[in-house]
């Protein structure tokens, strides 16, 4: 069975940093595309970042230069390092796994339960 577990969320001061983790079981992450998405109340789900099976990375304009995605194959875990956090980063963050590297959420097959990141104003 496939399981994705996000961790690392919480209440974070503006301008500070936080690292999210997505630990996978039941599949090897280096065979797949992995995306980080976020969703705030009343807003559409937004693609934040993704990494392909060959290690290519992509970032939304809203986080480019502040966030970094990485993959540790030995631990079968994907990370999202978030720096210079802003109130507009407040959302539930999800990791997702699929066969194609894309910003379209519906293309992903497996999803974690999400972790809340709150950056007060």
Secondary structure, DSSP 8 states (H G I E B T S, - for coil): --EEEEE--EE--TT--EEEEEEEESS-GGGSEEEEEEE-TTS--EEEEEE-TT--EEE-TTTTTTEEEEEETTTTEEEEEE-S--GGG-EEEEEEEESS--S-GGG--EE---EEEE---
